[in-house]
Amino acid sequence: MPESADLLLLPQTKTRPERPRLWKVILLNDDFTPRDFVVTVLRAVFRMTEGEATGVMLTAHRRGACVVGVFTREVAESKALAATARGRAAGHPLAFTTERED
């Protein structure tokens, strides 16, 4: 039996889980959905205050689109689909889309 065993010690490396990529939910402007309905949807789906929702709606109206929020991919897609579905259910062409954040 050997008196001492040679041990090879490797440096410890700590690995961190990679943070999930974030996705933007974008409100697309249209000329047919009533402004107050857009504000109602933003408040319900994205939990915005009246002032925040009005600001997002007006920015989309002026610029053609506005980022509503940034979330993980699953949450962004879920919120965009839920908000778009509310518009469709009410007969409006309200549309939200998602885009990966750079």
A tleap script that builds the chain and sets N, CA, C and O, in Angstrom:
source leaprc.protein.ff14SB
mol = sequence {
  NMET PRO GLU SER ALA ASP LEU LEU LEU LEU
  PRO GLN THR LYS THR ARG PRO GLU ARG PRO
  ARG LEU TRP LYS VAL ILE LEU LEU ASN ASP
  ASP PHE THR PRO ARG ASP PHE VAL VAL THR
  VAL LEU ARG ALA VAL PHE ARG MET THR GLU
  GLY GLU ALA THR GLY VAL MET LEU THR ALA
  HIE ARG ARG GLY ALA CYS VAL VAL GLY VAL
  PHE THR ARG GLU VAL ALA GLU SER LYS ALA
  LEU ALA ALA THR ALA ARG GLY ARG ALA ALA
  GLY HIE PRO LEU ALA PHE THR THR GLU ARG
  GLU CASP
}
set mol.1.N position { 0.834 -1.170 0.000 }
set mol.1.CA position { 0.000 0.000 0.000 }
set mol.1.C position { 0.885 1.240 0.000 }
set mol.1.O position { 1.808 1.336 0.808 }
set mol.2.N position { 0.624 2.172 -0.873 }
set mol.2.CA position { 1.458 3.370 -0.880 }
set mol.2.C position { 1.179 4.212 0.363 }
set mol.2.O position { 0.065 4.249 0.886 }
set mol.3.N position { 2.224 4.876 0.809 }
set mol.3.CA position { 2.107 5.694 2.003 }
set mol.3.C position { 1.311 6.974 1.754 }
set mol.3.O position { 0.564 7.407 2.632 }
set mol.4.N position { 1.451 7.581 0.595 }
set mol.4.CA position { 0.697 8.798 0.289 }
set mol.4.C position { 0.155 8.718 -1.125 }
set mol.4.O position { 0.840 8.260 -2.040 }
set mol.5.N position { -1.034 9.149 -1.290 }
set mol.5.CA position { -1.643 9.154 -2.619 }
set mol.5.C position { -1.526 10.558 -3.176 }
set mol.5.O position { -1.789 11.542 -2.484 }
set mol.6.N position { -1.130 10.636 -4.425 }
set mol.6.CA position { -1.056 11.945 -5.074 }
set mol.6.C position { -2.469 12.347 -5.527 }
set mol.6.O position { -3.149 11.594 -6.224 }
set mol.7.N position { -2.875 13.500 -5.132 }
set mol.7.CA position { -4.181 14.016 -5.517 }
set mol.7.C position { -3.996 15.167 -6.491 }
set mol.7.O position { -3.139 16.029 -6.300 }
set mol.8.N position { -4.789 15.168 -7.510 }
set mol.8.CA position { -4.775 16.260 -8.474 }
set mol.8.C position { -5.948 17.173 -8.135 }
set mol.8.O position { -7.108 16.781 -8.266 }
set mol.9.N position { -5.647 18.364 -7.707 }
set mol.9.CA position { -6.699 19.320 -7.369 }
set mol.9.C position { -6.914 20.264 -8.537 }
set mol.9.O position { -5.979 20.889 -9.037 }
set mol.10.N position { -8.134 20.351 -8.949 }
set mol.10.CA position { -8.495 21.255 -10.029 }
set mol.10.C position { -9.079 22.531 -9.430 }
set mol.10.O position { -9.760 22.488 -8.405 }
set mol.11.N position { -8.810 23.661 -10.070 }
set mol.11.CA position { -9.397 24.898 -9.540 }
set mol.11.C position { -10.916 24.837 -9.649 }
set mol.11.O position { -11.467 24.341 -10.632 }
set mol.12.N position { -11.565 25.343 -8.637 }
set mol.12.CA position { -13.026 25.361 -8.647 }
set mol.12.C position { -13.512 26.477 -9.562 }
set mol.12.O position { -13.012 27.601 -9.520 }
set mol.13.N position { -14.473 26.149 -10.369 }
set mol.13.CA position { -15.091 27.177 -11.211 }
set mol.13.C position { -16.564 27.255 -10.834 }
set mol.13.O position { -17.253 26.245 -10.691 }
set mol.14.N position { -17.002 28.456 -10.683 }
set mol.14.CA position { -18.405 28.673 -10.368 }
set mol.14.C position { -19.123 29.046 -11.650 }
set mol.14.O position { -18.706 29.955 -12.367 }
set mol.15.N position { -20.168 28.362 -11.921 }
set mol.15.CA position { -20.956 28.675 -13.114 }
set mol.15.C position { -22.271 29.281 -12.669 }
set mol.15.O position { -22.948 28.773 -11.775 }
set mol.16.N position { -22.600 30.346 -13.299 }
set mol.16.CA position { -23.878 31.012 -13.031 }
set mol.16.C position { -24.838 30.654 -14.146 }
set mol.16.O position { -24.449 30.572 -15.311 }
set mol.17.N position { -26.072 30.445 -13.792 }
set mol.17.CA position { -27.042 30.211 -14.857 }
set mol.17.C position { -27.174 31.477 -15.706 }
set mol.17.O position { -27.159 32.596 -15.195 }
set mol.18.N position { -27.301 31.269 -16.979 }
set mol.18.CA position { -27.428 32.415 -17.882 }
set mol.18.C position { -28.793 33.065 -17.692 }
set mol.18.O position { -29.815 32.386 -17.590 }
set mol.19.N position { -28.786 34.383 -17.648 }
set mol.19.CA position { -30.052 35.113 -17.516 }
set mol.19.C position { -30.853 34.952 -18.795 }
set mol.19.O position { -30.289 34.989 -19.888 }
set mol.20.N position { -32.166 34.772 -18.671 }
set mol.20.CA position { -32.980 34.629 -19.877 }
set mol.20.C position { -32.994 35.931 -20.679 }
set mol.20.O position { -32.970 37.027 -20.119 }
set mol.21.N position { -33.033 35.781 -21.987 }
set mol.21.CA position { -33.129 36.967 -22.843 }
set mol.21.C position { -34.479 37.624 -22.616 }
set mol.21.O position { -35.470 36.965 -22.301 }
set mol.22.N position { -34.494 38.929 -22.783 }
set mol.22.CA position { -35.731 39.673 -22.572 }
set mol.22.C position { -36.376 40.041 -23.907 }
set mol.22.O position { -35.700 40.203 -24.922 }
set mol.23.N position { -37.674 40.164 -23.874 }
set mol.23.CA position { -38.465 40.483 -25.064 }
set mol.23.C position { -39.343 41.691 -24.771 }
set mol.23.O position { -39.862 41.854 -23.666 }
set mol.24.N position { -39.498 42.537 -25.794 }
set mol.24.CA position { -40.344 43.726 -25.689 }
set mol.24.C position { -41.744 43.392 -26.194 }
set mol.24.O position { -41.902 42.667 -27.177 }
set mol.25.N position { -42.745 43.920 -25.523 }
set mol.25.CA position { -44.117 43.888 -26.044 }
set mol.25.C position { -44.362 45.265 -26.641 }
set mol.25.O position { -44.145 46.285 -25.987 }
set mol.26.N position { -44.817 45.282 -27.893 }
set mol.26.CA position { -44.984 46.532 -28.621 }
set mol.26.C position { -46.447 46.699 -29.027 }
set mol.26.O position { -47.050 45.800 -29.614 }
set mol.27.N position { -47.000 47.857 -28.705 }
set mol.27.CA position { -48.347 48.227 -29.130 }
set mol.27.C position { -48.238 48.868 -30.505 }
set mol.27.O position { -47.474 49.812 -30.702 }
set mol.28.N position { -49.008 48.347 -31.452 }
set mol.28.CA position { -49.025 48.903 -32.808 }
set mol.28.C position { -50.242 49.809 -32.955 }
set mol.28.O position { -51.350 49.442 -32.565 }
set mol.29.N position { -50.030 50.975 -33.511 }
set mol.29.CA position { -51.116 51.920 -33.693 }
set mol.29.C position { -52.028 51.490 -34.836 }
set mol.29.O position { -51.569 50.932 -35.833 }
set mol.30.N position { -53.299 51.749 -34.683 }
set mol.30.CA position { -54.246 51.619 -35.796 }
set mol.30.C position { -55.219 52.787 -35.693 }
set mol.30.O position { -55.333 53.421 -34.644 }
set mol.31.N position { -55.905 53.060 -36.768 }
set mol.31.CA position { -56.798 54.219 -36.806 }
set mol.31.C position { -58.243 53.875 -36.458 }
set mol.31.O position { -59.139 54.696 -36.656 }
set mol.32.N position { -58.477 52.669 -35.939 }
set mol.32.CA position { -59.857 52.246 -35.726 }
set mol.32.C position { -60.203 51.911 -34.279 }
set mol.32.O position { -61.356 52.064 -33.874 }
set mol.33.N position { -59.241 51.465 -33.503 }
set mol.33.CA position { -59.515 51.104 -32.109 }
set mol.33.C position { -59.648 52.373 -31.266 }
set mol.33.O position { -58.751 53.215 -31.273 }
set mol.34.N position { -60.762 52.517 -30.538 }
set mol.34.CA position { -60.942 53.718 -29.702 }
set mol.34.C position { -59.830 53.840 -28.644 }
set mol.34.O position { -59.391 52.853 -28.053 }
set mol.35.N position { -59.408 55.063 -28.437 }
set mol.35.CA position { -58.312 55.323 -27.490 }
set mol.35.C position { -58.642 54.832 -26.088 }
set mol.35.O position { -57.789 54.250 -25.419 }
set mol.36.N position { -59.861 55.059 -25.643 }
set mol.36.CA position { -60.214 54.632 -24.285 }
set mol.36.C position { -60.187 53.117 -24.141 }
set mol.36.O position { -59.894 52.603 -23.062 }
set mol.37.N position { -60.489 52.399 -25.219 }
set mol.37.CA position { -60.413 50.938 -25.174 }
set mol.37.C position { -58.961 50.483 -25.047 }
set mol.37.O position { -58.668 49.556 -24.292 }
set mol.38.N position { -58.050 51.125 -25.777 }
set mol.38.CA position { -56.627 50.796 -25.691 }
set mol.38.C position { -56.137 50.999 -24.255 }
set mol.38.O position { -55.419 50.158 -23.715 }
set mol.39.N position { -56.520 52.099 -23.653 }
set mol.39.CA position { -56.127 52.388 -22.268 }
set mol.39.C position { -56.679 51.312 -21.337 }
set mol.39.O position { -55.971 50.857 -20.439 }
set mol.40.N position { -57.909 50.904 -21.533 }
set mol.40.CA position { -58.525 49.862 -20.704 }
set mol.40.C position { -57.745 48.546 -20.807 }
set mol.40.O position { -57.500 47.885 -19.798 }
set mol.41.N position { -57.362 48.177 -22.015 }
set mol.41.CA position { -56.598 46.935 -22.220 }
set mol.41.C position { -55.219 47.036 -21.575 }
set mol.41.O position { -54.772 46.096 -20.918 }
set mol.42.N position { -54.548 48.162 -21.756 }
set mol.42.CA position { -53.232 48.340 -21.156 }
set mol.42.C position { -53.307 48.242 -19.621 }
set mol.42.O position { -52.434 47.648 -18.987 }
set mol.43.N position { -54.332 48.818 -19.050 }
set mol.43.CA position { -54.498 48.772 -17.587 }
set mol.43.C position { -54.785 47.345 -17.124 }
set mol.43.O position { -54.252 46.907 -16.104 }
set mol.44.N position { -55.612 46.628 -17.856 }
set mol.44.CA position { -56.009 45.278 -17.439 }
set mol.44.C position { -54.891 44.247 -17.634 }
set mol.44.O position { -54.604 43.465 -16.728 }
set mol.45.N position { -54.277 44.247 -18.785 }
set mol.45.CA position { -53.293 43.206 -19.106 }
set mol.45.C position { -51.909 43.527 -18.544 }
set mol.45.O position { -51.203 42.639 -18.066 }
set mol.46.N position { -51.531 44.800 -18.606 }
set mol.46.CA position { -50.179 45.178 -18.201 }
set mol.46.C position { -50.132 45.859 -16.834 }
set mol.46.O position { -49.072 46.309 -16.400 }
set mol.47.N position { -51.281 45.937 -16.156 }
set mol.47.CA position { -51.354 46.505 -14.801 }
set mol.47.C position { -50.783 47.919 -14.713 }
set mol.47.O position { -50.052 48.249 -13.779 }
set mol.48.N position { -51.123 48.742 -15.693 }
set mol.48.CA position { -50.657 50.133 -15.721 }
set mol.48.C position { -51.652 51.037 -15.012 }
set mol.48.O position { -52.830 50.712 -14.868 }
set mol.49.N position { -51.146 52.172 -14.577 }
set mol.49.CA position { -52.048 53.196 -14.042 }
set mol.49.C position { -52.717 53.880 -15.234 }
set mol.49.O position { -52.318 53.689 -16.383 }
set mol.50.N position { -53.716 54.660 -14.942 }
set mol.50.CA position { -54.410 55.419 -16.000 }
set mol.50.C position { -53.417 56.307 -16.756 }
set mol.50.O position { -53.431 56.351 -17.986 }
set mol.51.N position { -52.562 57.009 -16.018 }
set mol.51.CA position { -51.589 57.904 -16.637 }
set mol.51.C position { -50.565 57.169 -17.486 }
set mol.51.O position { -50.236 57.614 -18.586 }
set mol.52.N position { -50.057 56.047 -16.985 }
set mol.52.CA position { -49.080 55.258 -17.754 }
set mol.52.C position { -49.712 54.740 -19.047 }
set mol.52.O position { -49.119 54.838 -20.121 }
set mol.53.N position { -50.908 54.195 -18.929 }
set mol.53.CA position { -51.593 53.638 -20.097 }
set mol.53.C position { -51.904 54.722 -21.131 }
set mol.53.O position { -51.765 54.493 -22.332 }
set mol.54.N position { -52.319 55.884 -20.672 }
set mol.54.CA position { -52.595 56.995 -21.589 }
set mol.54.C position { -51.319 57.428 -22.301 }
set mol.54.O position { -51.338 57.698 -23.502 }
set mol.55.N position { -50.215 57.496 -21.569 }
set mol.55.CA position { -48.938 57.875 -22.167 }
set mol.55.C position { -48.481 56.890 -23.235 }
set mol.55.O position { -48.009 57.297 -24.296 }
set mol.56.N position { -48.620 55.596 -22.957 }
set mol.56.CA position { -48.237 54.570 -23.939 }
set mol.56.C position { -49.133 54.666 -25.166 }
set mol.56.O position { -48.651 54.612 -26.297 }
set mol.57.N position { -50.434 54.808 -24.944 }
set mol.57.CA position { -51.382 54.908 -26.058 }
set mol.57.C position { -51.071 56.117 -26.934 }
set mol.57.O position { -51.091 56.009 -28.160 }
set mol.58.N position { -50.785 57.266 -26.323 }
set mol.58.CA position { -50.497 58.479 -27.097 }
set mol.58.C position { -49.170 58.363 -27.854 }
set mol.58.O position { -49.053 58.849 -28.979 }
set mol.59.N position { -48.181 57.728 -27.245 }
set mol.59.CA position { -46.901 57.529 -27.934 }
set mol.59.C position { -47.095 56.632 -29.152 }
set mol.59.O position { -46.561 56.922 -30.223 }
set mol.60.N position { -47.845 55.558 -29.001 }
set mol.60.CA position { -48.122 54.676 -30.141 }
set mol.60.C position { -48.899 55.419 -31.213 }
set mol.60.O position { -48.653 55.228 -32.404 }
set mol.61.N position { -49.835 56.263 -30.800 }
set mol.61.CA position { -50.632 57.028 -31.752 }
set mol.61.C position { -49.754 57.986 -32.566 }
set mol.61.O position { -49.931 58.121 -33.777 }
set mol.62.N position { -48.824 58.639 -31.902 }
set mol.62.CA position { -47.960 59.624 -32.575 }
set mol.62.C position { -46.845 58.981 -33.393 }
set mol.62.O position { -46.512 59.455 -34.480 }
set mol.63.N position { -46.270 57.899 -32.865 }
set mol.63.CA position { -45.086 57.301 -33.511 }
set mol.63.C position { -45.371 56.037 -34.307 }
set mol.63.O position { -44.503 55.548 -35.031 }
set mol.64.N position { -46.575 55.509 -34.178 }
set mol.64.CA position { -46.926 54.293 -34.908 }
set mol.64.C position { -46.763 53.028 -34.082 }
set mol.64.O position { -47.365 52.001 -34.396 }
set mol.65.N position { -45.958 53.090 -33.031 }
set mol.65.CA position { -45.758 51.937 -32.146 }
set mol.65.C position { -45.121 52.431 -30.859 }
set mol.65.O position { -44.524 53.507 -30.816 }
set mol.66.N position { -45.257 51.622 -29.802 }
set mol.66.CA position { -44.662 51.984 -28.515 }
set mol.66.C position { -44.373 50.712 -27.724 }
set mol.66.O position { -45.193 49.795 -27.686 }
set mol.67.N position { -43.210 50.665 -27.097 }
set mol.67.CA position { -42.886 49.539 -26.222 }
set mol.67.C position { -43.733 49.664 -24.963 }
set mol.67.O position { -43.731 50.694 -24.289 }
set mol.68.N position { -44.449 48.603 -24.667 }
set mol.68.CA position { -45.329 48.577 -23.505 }
set mol.68.C position { -44.572 48.084 -22.273 }
set mol.68.O position { -44.770 48.589 -21.168 }
set mol.69.N position { -43.709 47.099 -22.475 }
set mol.69.CA position { -42.954 46.539 -21.360 }
set mol.69.C position { -41.932 45.537 -21.858 }
set mol.69.O position { -41.951 45.141 -23.023 }
set mol.70.N position { -41.041 45.131 -20.970 }
set mol.70.CA position { -39.990 44.166 -21.292 }
set mol.70.C position { -40.107 43.015 -20.303 }
set mol.70.O position { -40.141 43.223 -19.090 }
set mol.71.N position { -40.169 41.787 -20.842 }
set mol.71.CA position { -40.426 40.600 -20.033 }
set mol.71.C position { -39.617 39.424 -20.569 }
set mol.71.O position { -38.962 39.533 -21.606 }
set mol.72.N position { -39.666 38.307 -19.863 }
set mol.72.CA position { -39.109 37.084 -20.426 }
set mol.72.C position { -39.978 36.716 -21.635 }
set mol.72.O position { -41.100 37.202 -21.775 }
set mol.73.N position { -39.454 35.868 -22.488 }
set mol.73.CA position { -40.161 35.550 -23.736 }
set mol.73.C position { -41.575 35.017 -23.493 }
set mol.73.O position { -42.526 35.455 -24.140 }
set mol.74.N position { -41.710 34.084 -22.571 }
set mol.74.CA position { -43.014 33.466 -22.321 }
set mol.74.C position { -44.031 34.487 -21.813 }
set mol.74.O position { -45.186 34.491 -22.240 }
set mol.75.N position { -43.600 35.334 -20.915 }
set mol.75.CA position { -44.505 36.356 -20.364 }
set mol.75.C position { -44.869 37.374 -21.445 }
set mol.75.O position { -46.029 37.769 -21.561 }
set mol.76.N position { -43.884 37.796 -22.232 }
set mol.76.CA position { -44.139 38.773 -23.294 }
set mol.76.C position { -45.143 38.230 -24.307 }
set mol.76.O position { -46.087 38.922 -24.689 }
set mol.77.N position { -44.934 36.997 -24.737 }
set mol.77.CA position { -45.846 36.406 -25.714 }
set mol.77.C position { -47.250 36.227 -25.136 }
set mol.77.O position { -48.247 36.454 -25.821 }
set mol.78.N position { -47.315 35.824 -23.888 }
set mol.78.CA position { -48.612 35.636 -23.240 }
set mol.78.C position { -49.380 36.947 -23.131 }
set mol.78.O position { -50.571 37.001 -23.436 }
set mol.79.N position { -48.702 37.998 -22.698 }
set mol.79.CA position { -49.361 39.302 -22.554 }
set mol.79.C position { -49.767 39.877 -23.912 }
set mol.79.O position { -50.856 40.434 -24.048 }
set mol.80.N position { -48.901 39.745 -24.911 }
set mol.80.CA position { -49.229 40.255 -26.248 }
set mol.80.C position { -50.447 39.529 -26.819 }
set mol.80.O position { -51.332 40.159 -27.398 }
set mol.81.N position { -50.491 38.223 -26.657 }
set mol.81.CA position { -51.639 37.451 -27.146 }
set mol.81.C position { -52.922 37.808 -26.390 }
set mol.81.O position { -53.986 37.947 -26.992 }
set mol.82.N position { -52.811 37.954 -25.079 }
set mol.82.CA position { -53.995 38.286 -24.274 }
set mol.82.C position { -54.545 39.669 -24.649 }
set mol.82.O position { -55.757 39.843 -24.775 }
set mol.83.N position { -53.668 40.632 -24.823 }
set mol.83.CA position { -54.106 41.988 -25.165 }
set mol.83.C position { -54.712 42.034 -26.565 }
set mol.83.O position { -55.739 42.680 -26.776 }
set mol.84.N position { -54.083 41.353 -27.520 }
set mol.84.CA position { -54.608 41.306 -28.889 }
set mol.84.C position { -55.965 40.607 -28.906 }
set mol.84.O position { -56.878 41.033 -29.614 }
set mol.85.N position { -56.097 39.533 -28.126 }
set mol.85.CA position { -57.368 38.787 -28.070 }
set mol.85.C position { -58.496 39.644 -27.509 }
set mol.85.O position { -59.636 39.531 -27.960 }
set mol.86.N position { -58.200 40.494 -26.537 }
set mol.86.CA position { -59.230 41.390 -25.995 }
set mol.86.C position { -59.739 42.339 -27.082 }
set mol.86.O position { -60.936 42.610 -27.172 }
set mol.87.N position { -58.821 42.836 -27.899 }
set mol.87.CA position { -59.225 43.706 -28.994 }
set mol.87.C position { -60.084 42.986 -30.008 }
set mol.87.O position { -61.114 43.499 -30.445 }
set mol.88.N position { -59.657 41.796 -30.377 }
set mol.88.CA position { -60.406 41.017 -31.364 }
set mol.88.C position { -61.803 40.668 -30.834 }
set mol.88.O position { -62.793 40.730 -31.564 }
set mol.89.N position { -61.860 40.303 -29.558 }
set mol.89.CA position { -63.156 39.941 -28.954 }
set mol.89.C position { -64.131 41.116 -28.979 }
set mol.89.O position { -65.345 40.925 -29.047 }
set mol.90.N position { -63.596 42.319 -28.924 }
set mol.90.CA position { -64.447 43.516 -28.952 }
set mol.90.C position { -64.645 44.034 -30.379 }
set mol.90.O position { -65.300 45.056 -30.584 }
set mol.91.N position { -64.078 43.328 -31.368 }
set mol.91.CA position { -64.249 43.726 -32.759 }
set mol.91.C position { -63.300 44.809 -33.232 }
set mol.91.O position { -63.578 45.494 -34.216 }
set mol.92.N position { -62.177 44.971 -32.537 }
set mol.92.CA position { -61.198 45.989 -32.894 }
set mol.92.C position { -59.927 45.349 -33.452 }
set mol.92.O position { -59.586 44.225 -33.084 }
set mol.93.N position { -59.229 46.059 -34.337 }
set mol.93.CA position { -57.978 45.520 -34.889 }
set mol.93.C position { -56.754 45.770 -33.998 }
set mol.93.O position { -55.625 45.769 -34.490 }
set mol.94.N position { -56.965 45.980 -32.714 }
set mol.94.CA position { -55.879 46.231 -31.766 }
set mol.94.C position { -54.836 45.117 -31.872 }
set mol.94.O position { -55.174 43.933 -31.853 }
set mol.95.N position { -53.564 45.510 -31.985 }
set mol.95.CA position { -52.511 44.507 -32.154 }
set mol.95.C position { -51.283 44.824 -31.305 }
set mol.95.O position { -50.838 45.968 -31.210 }
set mol.96.N position { -50.762 43.776 -30.701 }
set mol.96.CA position { -49.516 43.833 -29.949 }
set mol.96.C position { -48.593 42.791 -30.552 }
set mol.96.O position { -49.047 41.747 -31.019 }
set mol.97.N position { -47.314 43.068 -30.542 }
set mol.97.CA position { -46.337 42.119 -31.054 }
set mol.97.C position { -45.183 42.023 -30.054 }
set mol.97.O position { -45.094 42.814 -29.115 }
set mol.98.N position { -44.310 41.050 -30.268 }
set mol.98.CA position { -43.132 40.913 -29.413 }
set mol.98.C position { -41.874 40.976 -30.270 }
set mol.98.O position { -41.884 40.638 -31.454 }
set mol.99.N position { -40.809 41.412 -29.646 }
set mol.99.CA position { -39.525 41.550 -30.343 }
set mol.99.C position { -38.415 41.358 -29.319 }
set mol.99.O position { -38.499 41.869 -28.203 }
set mol.100.N position { -37.379 40.624 -29.698 }
set mol.100.CA position { -36.276 40.394 -28.765 }
set mol.100.C position { -35.532 41.685 -28.484 }
set mol.100.O position { -35.256 42.473 -29.389 }
set mol.101.N position { -35.212 41.887 -27.215 }
set mol.101.CA position { -34.471 43.089 -26.824 }
set mol.101.C position { -32.999 42.877 -27.151 }
set mol.101.O position { -32.441 41.808 -26.904 }
set mol.102.N position { -32.384 43.909 -27.708 }
set mol.102.CA position { -30.963 43.793 -28.065 }
set mol.102.C position { -30.061 44.024 -26.897 }
set mol.102.O position { -28.839 43.961 -27.038 }
savepdb mol mol.pdb
quit
